[in-house]
Amino acid sequence: MPNHCCNTLIMSPATLPIILKKYIRKNERGDKIFDFEFVEPVGNVTDFLERRRDKWGTKWIGYGLSIDDSTITFYTAWSPPIPIVRKLAELHKDLVFCLEYYETGAAFRGMATAKWQGDDVLLDDTCWNMTHDDFEELGLA
């Protein structure tokens, strides 16, 4: 059983409908999921978990979604989907994506921002070990 990494994808309110239309769908139970396969396809290969970790930064799609005006909060297994944020910026060159994330089991927290700049995506990812102040700020202390 993995630890659940909590992720909040922050974007402009005008960007949210684009992301909802292209990458959010319902699973067989009717739950909304952030389907990374639509962002960075992995397909049905024998080493799909390894390829997902490579291409997505995590082994599962985004689950447990909560959506508001300019954010999508969701969970992933073990780690944040940093490569997905980078790929979103690559696919949508005029948009900026910011991902705030934390995982309490391994006690890390971070923020990744991706945007198109020049001829490539500029990705800034800062991650740190959580302190007591981080746990308090997140309402987990």
Backbone as CSV, one residue per row, in Angstrom:
resi,resn,N_x,N_y,N_z,CA_x,CA_y,CA_z,C_x,C_y,C_z
1,MET,0.847,-1.178,0.000,0.000,0.000,0.000,0.887,1.235,0.000
2,PRO,0.719,2.124,-0.970,1.584,3.295,-1.049,1.169,4.386,-0.079
3,ASN,2.112,5.283,0.169,1.765,6.526,0.831,1.081,7.396,-0.205
4,HIS,0.177,8.237,0.237,-0.551,9.105,-0.675,0.095,10.484,-0.683
5,CYS,0.509,10.914,-1.858,1.072,12.247,-2.032,-0.069,13.177,-2.426
6,CYS,-0.259,14.240,-1.662,-1.312,15.213,-1.950,-0.745,16.291,-2.876
7,ASN,-1.441,16.528,-3.978,-0.995,17.459,-5.007,-2.088,18.494,-5.272
8,THR,-1.689,19.744,-5.419,-2.610,20.793,-5.831,-2.026,21.470,-7.064
9,LEU,-2.699,21.287,-8.191,-2.294,21.918,-9.441,-2.988,23.271,-9.524
10,ILE,-2.184,24.326,-9.588,-2.695,25.691,-9.580,-2.505,26.281,-10.976
11,MET,-3.567,26.908,-11.473,-3.524,27.516,-12.802,-4.477,28.699,-12.833
12,SER,-4.506,29.396,-13.922,-5.446,30.519,-14.033,-6.869,29.964,-14.178
13,PRO,-7.879,30.719,-13.750,-9.255,30.252,-13.916,-9.611,29.956,-15.373
14,ALA,-9.004,30.660,-16.326,-9.275,30.413,-17.745,-8.668,29.086,-18.221
15,THR,-7.635,28.608,-17.540,-6.965,27.361,-17.921,-7.730,26.136,-17.448
16,LEU,-8.416,26.257,-16.326,-9.098,25.103,-15.726,-10.020,24.368,-16.698
17,PRO,-10.894,25.046,-17.461,-11.764,24.302,-18.381,-10.991,23.481,-19.425
18,ILE,-9.842,23.977,-19.858,-9.009,23.236,-20.817,-8.536,21.935,-20.196
19,ILE,-8.041,22.015,-18.980,-7.524,20.826,-18.284,-8.658,19.852,-17.995
20,LEU,-9.797,20.368,-17.545,-10.938,19.496,-17.251,-11.399,18.749,-18.498
21,LYS,-11.463,19.433,-19.614,-11.950,18.817,-20.851,-10.988,17.768,-21.404
22,LYS,-9.691,18.045,-21.342,-8.713,17.168,-21.985,-8.207,16.020,-21.113
23,TYR,-8.127,16.217,-19.792,-7.395,15.259,-18.957,-8.166,14.672,-17.779
24,ILE,-9.331,15.212,-17.483,-10.121,14.688,-16.364,-11.244,13.829,-16.932
25,ARG,-11.412,12.639,-16.368,-12.492,11.760,-16.805,-13.023,11.014,-15.589
26,LYS,-14.061,10.235,-15.803,-14.606,9.412,-14.723,-14.158,7.972,-14.927
27,ASN,-13.845,7.313,-13.811,-13.484,5.896,-13.892,-14.756,5.042,-13.889
28,GLU,-14.581,3.736,-13.838,-15.729,2.821,-13.911,-16.689,2.964,-12.734
29,ARG,-16.226,3.531,-11.612,-17.098,3.763,-10.448,-17.767,5.127,-10.490
30,GLY,-17.408,5.941,-11.487,-17.980,7.276,-11.593,-17.192,8.348,-10.873
31,ASP,-16.011,7.984,-10.329,-15.156,8.962,-9.651,-14.329,9.721,-10.675
32,LYS,-14.172,11.026,-10.459,-13.313,11.812,-11.343,-11.854,11.465,-11.070
33,ILE,-11.089,11.315,-12.153,-9.661,11.035,-12.055,-8.904,11.959,-12.999
34,PHE,-7.673,12.222,-12.666,-6.762,12.975,-13.530,-5.994,11.905,-14.294
35,ASP,-6.361,11.690,-15.551,-5.814,10.576,-16.317,-4.541,11.002,-17.032
36,PHE,-3.402,10.667,-16.435,-2.109,11.036,-16.991,-1.845,10.384,-18.349
37,GLU,-2.556,9.315,-18.642,-2.399,8.643,-19.937,-2.775,9.589,-21.082
38,PHE,-3.668,10.552,-20.817,-4.044,11.537,-21.836,-2.981,12.633,-21.990
39,VAL,-2.151,12.810,-20.973,-1.081,13.815,-21.015,0.185,13.207,-21.610
40,GLU,0.594,12.071,-21.067,1.818,11.376,-21.477,1.519,9.886,-21.570
41,PRO,1.103,9.421,-22.752,0.708,8.018,-22.905,1.846,7.045,-22.593
42,VAL,1.499,6.008,-21.872,2.435,4.929,-21.559,2.010,3.657,-22.288
43,GLY,0.696,3.449,-22.374,0.185,2.280,-23.084,0.287,1.004,-22.264
44,ASN,-0.078,-0.087,-22.880,-0.051,-1.395,-22.225,1.239,-2.115,-22.575
45,VAL,2.264,-1.857,-21.810,3.548,-2.538,-21.987,3.814,-3.365,-20.744
46,THR,4.679,-4.345,-20.863,4.917,-5.247,-19.727,5.537,-4.535,-18.537
47,ASP,6.358,-3.527,-18.772,6.984,-2.800,-17.658,6.267,-1.476,-17.405
48,PHE,4.915,-1.510,-17.450,4.144,-0.269,-17.380,4.351,0.499,-16.078
49,LEU,4.536,-0.173,-14.937,4.746,0.562,-13.683,6.061,1.339,-13.727
50,GLU,7.088,0.712,-14.248,8.377,1.384,-14.377,8.271,2.558,-15.358
51,ARG,7.587,2.340,-16.461,7.415,3.411,-17.456,6.570,4.547,-16.899
52,ARG,5.553,4.220,-16.092,4.748,5.270,-15.466,5.606,6.111,-14.523
53,ARG,6.394,5.450,-13.693,7.259,6.208,-12.777,8.216,7.094,-13.567
54,ASP,8.695,6.583,-14.680,9.597,7.326,-15.550,8.895,8.508,-16.212
55,LYS,7.755,8.260,-16.827,7.033,9.267,-17.613,6.130,10.170,-16.777
56,TRP,5.602,9.638,-15.669,4.644,10.392,-14.857,5.214,10.875,-13.524
57,GLY,6.263,10.218,-13.034,6.792,10.538,-11.716,6.099,9.776,-10.607
58,THR,5.123,8.956,-10.955,4.352,8.170,-9.993,3.770,6.968,-10.725
59,LYS,3.282,5.986,-9.982,2.823,4.766,-10.656,1.335,4.745,-10.985
60,TRP,0.551,5.652,-10.400,-0.891,5.671,-10.645,-1.318,7.029,-11.175
61,ILE,-2.506,7.060,-11.746,-3.127,8.309,-12.161,-3.521,9.119,-10.927
62,GLY,-3.970,10.360,-11.124,-4.435,11.191,-10.015,-5.836,10.775,-9.582
63,TYR,-6.036,10.592,-8.295,-7.324,10.133,-7.750,-7.741,11.011,-6.577
64,GLY,-9.012,10.883,-6.179,-9.536,11.661,-5.051,-9.595,13.149,-5.362
65,LEU,-10.066,13.508,-6.540,-10.041,14.893,-7.012,-10.993,15.808,-6.260
66,SER,-10.526,17.025,-6.088,-11.329,18.140,-5.596,-11.002,19.310,-6.519
67,ILE,-12.029,19.939,-7.066,-11.822,20.970,-8.081,-12.499,22.263,-7.640
68,ASP,-11.773,23.383,-7.753,-12.416,24.685,-7.542,-12.047,25.617,-8.696
69,ASP,-12.148,26.913,-8.522,-12.013,27.881,-9.620,-10.690,27.823,-10.379
70,SER,-9.595,27.560,-9.681,-8.293,27.576,-10.350,-7.349,26.479,-9.848
71,THR,-7.893,25.480,-9.146,-7.046,24.389,-8.654,-7.726,23.034,-8.816
72,ILE,-6.887,22.039,-8.966,-7.321,20.647,-8.896,-6.437,19.995,-7.846
73,THR,-7.044,19.526,-6.779,-6.309,18.815,-5.748,-6.579,17.336,-5.938
74,PHE,-5.513,16.532,-5.873,-5.630,15.097,-6.110,-4.481,14.374,-5.419
75,TYR,-4.581,13.071,-5.373,-3.561,12.244,-4.755,-2.873,11.385,-5.809
76,THR,-1.609,11.065,-5.522,-0.845,10.111,-6.326,-0.130,9.163,-5.371
77,ALA,0.373,8.072,-5.906,1.079,7.090,-5.087,2.551,7.483,-4.935
78,TRP,2.979,7.644,-3.708,4.361,7.861,-3.296,4.942,9.239,-3.603
79,SER,4.733,9.741,-4.805,5.450,10.946,-5.213,4.596,11.815,-6.138
80,PRO,4.992,13.092,-6.299,4.219,13.997,-7.151,4.488,13.742,-8.634
81,PRO,3.544,14.106,-9.485,3.705,13.895,-10.928,4.440,15.058,-11.608
82,ILE,5.667,15.302,-11.215,6.442,16.419,-11.766,6.575,16.318,-13.296
83,PRO,6.880,15.129,-13.862,6.964,15.054,-15.329,5.645,15.409,-16.030
84,ILE,4.522,15.166,-15.387,3.225,15.518,-15.970,3.071,17.038,-16.026
85,VAL,3.500,17.729,-14.985,3.430,19.191,-14.963,4.306,19.765,-16.078
86,ARG,5.478,19.192,-16.242,6.373,19.622,-17.327,5.720,19.383,-18.689
87,LYS,5.125,18.218,-18.868,4.492,17.872,-20.138,3.298,18.791,-20.430
88,LEU,2.526,19.140,-19.402,1.409,20.070,-19.586,1.907,21.410,-20.130
89,ALA,3.024,21.906,-19.580,3.590,23.164,-20.071,4.092,23.021,-21.507
90,GLU,4.599,21.845,-21.834,5.055,21.588,-23.207,3.880,21.561,-24.180
91,LEU,2.784,20.956,-23.767,1.599,20.839,-24.627,0.815,22.144,-24.738
92,HIS,0.897,22.967,-23.707,0.137,24.223,-23.656,1.126,25.366,-23.434
93,LYS,1.799,25.763,-24.496,2.930,26.688,-24.410,2.588,28.069,-23.853
94,ASP,1.345,28.459,-23.907,0.963,29.777,-23.413,0.464,29.749,-21.968
95,LEU,0.540,28.593,-21.316,0.015,28.452,-19.957,1.131,28.173,-18.954
96,VAL,0.893,28.530,-17.700,1.824,28.271,-16.605,1.135,27.338,-15.622
97,PHE,1.868,26.325,-15.153,1.325,25.363,-14.199,2.196,25.340,-12.951
98,CYS,1.548,25.358,-11.800,2.249,25.275,-10.525,1.663,24.104,-9.746
99,LEU,2.521,23.251,-9.238,2.090,22.102,-8.448,2.672,22.224,-7.041
100,GLU,1.790,22.313,-6.060,2.213,22.234,-4.660,1.926,20.821,-4.196
101,TYR,2.840,20.220,-3.449,2.669,18.826,-3.056,3.283,18.552,-1.685
102,TYR,2.764,17.510,-1.051,3.358,17.018,0.192,2.991,15.552,0.374
103,GLU,3.851,14.871,1.098,3.626,13.459,1.421,4.068,13.274,2.869
104,THR,3.137,12.931,3.747,3.421,12.923,5.184,4.198,11.704,5.649
105,GLY,4.093,10.577,4.945,4.822,9.373,5.362,6.323,9.561,5.289
106,ALA,6.795,10.093,4.169,8.224,10.373,4.003,8.550,11.806,4.422
107,ALA,7.518,12.563,4.785,7.637,13.923,5.319,8.401,14.858,4.381
108,PHE,7.905,14.967,3.135,8.482,15.956,2.226,7.380,16.832,1.660
109,ARG,7.801,17.993,1.209,6.874,18.987,0.665,7.606,19.762,-0.418
110,GLY,6.859,20.273,-1.384,7.531,21.037,-2.421,6.583,21.798,-3.322
111,MET,7.214,22.467,-4.289,6.476,23.230,-5.289,7.248,23.154,-6.602
112,ALA,6.515,22.846,-7.664,7.100,22.796,-9.003,6.308,23.723,-9.914
113,THR,7.010,24.553,-10.658,6.382,25.446,-11.627,6.971,25.156,-12.995
114,ALA,6.082,25.058,-13.988,6.526,24.774,-15.352,5.882,25.764,-16.311
115,LYS,6.711,26.294,-17.199,6.212,27.199,-18.236,7.148,27.133,-19.431
116,TRP,6.592,27.431,-20.585,7.375,27.453,-21.811,8.190,28.739,-21.832
117,GLN,9.484,28.593,-22.122,10.349,29.767,-22.202,11.395,29.528,-23.279
118,GLY,11.429,30.388,-24.259,12.368,30.207,-25.358,11.996,29.001,-26.186
119,ASP,12.884,28.018,-26.227,12.662,26.813,-27.022,12.374,25.569,-26.193
120,ASP,12.114,25.757,-24.906,11.927,24.588,-24.043,11.094,24.969,-22.820
121,VAL,10.757,23.972,-22.052,10.019,24.183,-20.808,11.004,24.499,-19.690
122,LEU,10.716,25.551,-18.961,11.477,25.890,-17.770,10.744,25.263,-16.591
123,LEU,11.413,24.359,-15.890,10.821,23.679,-14.733,11.623,24.037,-13.499
124,ASP,10.946,24.577,-12.515,11.566,24.900,-11.236,10.880,24.045,-10.180
125,ASP,11.614,23.108,-9.605,11.067,22.209,-8.585,11.901,22.341,-7.322
126,THR,11.260,22.755,-6.253,11.916,22.879,-4.956,11.215,21.947,-3.983
127,CYS,11.983,21.074,-3.353,11.433,20.088,-2.420,12.245,20.134,-1.132
128,TRP,11.577,19.982,0.010,12.273,20.011,1.287,11.634,19.023,2.253
129,ASN,12.399,18.689,3.289,11.872,17.848,4.366,10.916,18.685,5.203
130,MET,9.773,18.113,5.511,8.771,18.852,6.271,9.224,19.056,7.708
131,THR,8.921,20.250,8.203,9.191,20.581,9.598,7.868,20.586,10.355
132,HIS,7.950,20.790,11.636,6.736,20.907,12.438,5.870,22.057,11.924
133,ASP,6.510,23.156,11.519,5.766,24.301,10.976,4.990,23.921,9.717
134,ASP,5.585,23.091,8.852,4.879,22.631,7.655,3.638,21.821,8.037
135,PHE,3.802,20.898,8.985,2.661,20.100,9.429,1.564,20.989,10.009
136,GLU,1.955,22.009,10.788,0.964,22.931,11.347,0.270,23.731,10.243
137,GLU,1.048,24.258,9.285,0.480,25.048,8.208,-0.541,24.244,7.396
138,LEU,-0.276,22.964,7.205,-1.174,22.106,6.453,-2.320,21.568,7.298
139,GLY,-2.331,21.895,8.576,-3.400,21.427,9.469,-3.257,19.962,9.829
140,LEU,-2.016,19.481,9.858,-1.761,18.063,10.117,-1.091,17.812,11.457
141,ALA,-0.830,18.884,12.210,-0.132,18.723,13.507,-1.115,18.521,14.640
